[in-house]
Amino acid sequence: MIAITNIGLIGNMLNKHYWQTHLINFPEQFLPHIYVFHDAEFIENAKINDDSVVLKKTLDMALNGKYFYGIISGITENYVKLAERIAKEGKEVKIIASNTVKKIIAEDKFLYDKVSELKKYKNAELVFSDKLDKFTLLFTDKEVMLFLFKKDGKIEWNECLYSKNIQTLNFSKEIFEFYEGKAIEI
């Protein structure tokens, strides 16, 4: 895995500022395909520490899809609650999390309890990958949200890229399958 900070690969894409201020941390074989985000919509919260816009868009996406999949390198209480809500509705939930997330869950009683509760649902699966870091990709059969890390190494939950493009959906499925093959269930 390599991180790219020189944005030459995506010079003709919308939201250049987003790409230029965030790390692009995908496995090397997927880098030539990030152009699929060329027309992605930039979504951000109105204020820092106000996750209402991005979280609402994520919730709408999850509720409107047939399933909810994610590759995550960061975790918040709101997103764990969202995954539980989707699982309660009977939709398939599959999450591949980084070892950093695994450590955060182990150290936070609330998150640990919520994740343990989520695992009770037969339609919910949480696995971990030691090969994953520095991006979060959430998707359904219809929509995709990409959260990148800032160049300082911190995940950015207040803004993301959103797409309904079929190429972006296919990219998401392919990268999910790549990490799923390397993940271990706990």
N, C-alpha and C positions, 0 to 999 in steps of 0.2 A: 504494500500500500504506500502511495506517495501523496503528499499534500502539494497542491499547486497554488501559488499565490500570484503568479504571473498569468493574467487572464487572457492571454493571446488566443486560447482555444475557443473563447466565446465572444469574440469581438463584435459580432453582429447580433448578439442577443439583447432582449429587453432587460431592464433592471441591472445594468452593468455595475451600478454602485453597489448593489447587494453582493454580486460576485467578487468585486474588487475589495470588499471589506470583510470577507469571510474566507475561511479555509475550504478548499475543495479536496475532500479526503475520501476518495473512492478507490477501490482496487484498480490497479493500473489498466487492466483489460476493459474496464468500463469507462475510463476517461474519454476516449474518442466519441462516446455516445451521449455525453452530457448535453450536447446540442439539443436534445429532445425537450429541454426546458426553455428553448428559445423564445417561446411566447407565453411563458408562465406569468401569472399575475402576482405582483408583490402585495402582500397583506401585512399590515402592521397595526399594533394597538395604538390607540390615541395617546396614551401616556405610558411611561415606564411603570412597571409593577401593576398595570391594569391589563390583565390577560383576556378581557372580555371579547374583543374582536377576533383574535386568533383562536381562542378556545371555542367560541361560538361557531366559527367556520369549521373547526375540527369536529365538533359535535354534530353539526348539520351533515357533514360529509359522512360520518360514521353511521348516523341514523338512516341516511338515504341509500347506503350501500348494502349489498348482499352479505358482505363480510368486512372485517376490519383487520388489516395486517400492519405490522410495524417493525422497523429495524431501528432500535433506539440506543442512543449513547448518553442520554440524560433522562431524568424522570422527575415528575412533580406529582403532588397529591391529586391535582385536578385530572391529569391524564390517566392515573390509575383508576380513579372514580369513573371516568368516561369508559374505560375498557370494561369495567365491571358492569356498568349500565348496558353496554352493547351485548355483553355475554348474557345478562339477565333476559334480554329480549330474544335470546335464542340464536343470535347471529354468531358465526364463527369468528373467533378472535385468536390471532396468532401473533406473538411478539417474540422477536429475537433481540436480546439485550446484550450490551457489552459487559465485560467484567467490572467495569467502573460502576455500572448500574447495579450489578449484583452486590457489590460492596456497599453502596448507598442503602440498598434494601436491608441488608444485614445489620446496618448500624442505626436504622430508623424504625422504631417500634411500630408507628402508624403504617408506614409503607410495608413493612414486613407482614403485619396483620392483614392489610388490604390485599396484598399479593397472594397470601395464603388463602384468603377467602376467594379470590378470583380463580385460583387453581382448582377449586371444588366443582367448577362448571366443566362438564364434559366437552363443551364446545370452545373452551379457552385453553390455550397452550402458551407457556412461557419457557423459552430455552435461552441459553447463554452461549456466546461466542467470544473466545479470547482474540479473535482476529478482527474485531469490530471496534471502531472508535471514530469520533469526531463528526458524526452527522446523524440526523434522525429523519427517517422517511416513513410517513404514514400513508396508507392507501386503501382504497376499496376497489370494487369492480368499475367505478365511474370516475374517481377523483384521486389526486395525489397532493400531499403537502410535504415539502422538503425544508427542514431546519438545518442550517449550517452553523458551525462554530465561528465565533469572531476570531480574528487573528491573535487575540490574547489567549486563546484556548478555552474560552467559556462558551457554553451553548447559548444560543440566542432564541429565547422563547417568545419574544415580543414581535418578531417578524419572521416571515417565511415566504416561500414560493408555492403557489397553488396552480394546479393544472388539471384540465379534463382531456388533454390531448391523448389520443390513443397510443402514440409513440411513447409518451411519458408513462402511461400505464404499463405498457409492455416492458419498458426499461425497469420499472419498479418490480414487476414480477420476476424478471431475470435476476436482478441483484438480490432479491429476497431468496430465490432458490439457491443462489450462490452461497449466501450465508447460512441458509437452512441446512445445507449439506455439511457444514462445518460446526454446527451448533450441538450442544449437549443439553438434555432435559434435566431439570433438578426435581 
